Amino acid sequence: MRMLLIVLALSILGTGCTAVTVKPVDPSLAINYVCIENNPRVIVNDFVDVLRDGFDRYGIATEVTSGGRIRQCEYVLRYTALQSWDMSTYLSHAELRLESNGRQIAFAEYHLKAKGGFSLMKWGDTKSKIDPVIDELLAGYKVDPNAPAPGNPPSESVDSEMSQYDELFKLNELRERGVLTQEEFDTEKAKILGT
């Protein structure tokens, strides 16, 4: 009878297992900079900080951004993270999708089966849950020795192009609202593009 109770208790506790699914980054890619697309629906406060720290450990600089800036990035990380509640909130599911030119090149998913069940591990912090996922995602990845140090932004030309894009976008909005005539728009556009 005692053995039956132990087996039953272990099976109940086992229902809260963690599932991690990863399609890792190809180690031959020379990734040194990743734009993390801001997801305003994610309310896990430290999730993005944990992502940035994780990529930084592999010598990959990151920038959290959205909108037009994303289109200028060669590598974009999109994420989602969900919380569950059991006396307090805790991270129960997360997905990371790394894309290059709109095509997914790597994927990782963290999931607590049965939302963690009776496991006390479900209340662990975000870092203890996501760091191993990032390690699997970037497993075998070698840092490019010629890459800029983490934290350095990509070349100024990308920032300059983005600035031009933003200015042209705002200029076009003014034209569409009737604030600028087509002639004024063309003149200002030529100034921005230096033509």
Buried (B, 14 or more C-beta within 10 A) or exposed (E): EEEEEEEEEEEEEEEBBBEBEBBBBEEEBEBBBBBBBBBEEBEBEEBBEBBBBBBBBBBBBBBBBEEEBBEBBBBBBBBBBBBBEEEEEBBBBBBBBBBBEEEEBBBBBBBBBEBBBEBEBBEBEBBEBBBBBBBBBBEEBEBEEEBBEBEEEBEEEBEEEBEBBBBBEEBEEEBEEEEBEEEEBEEBBEEBEEE
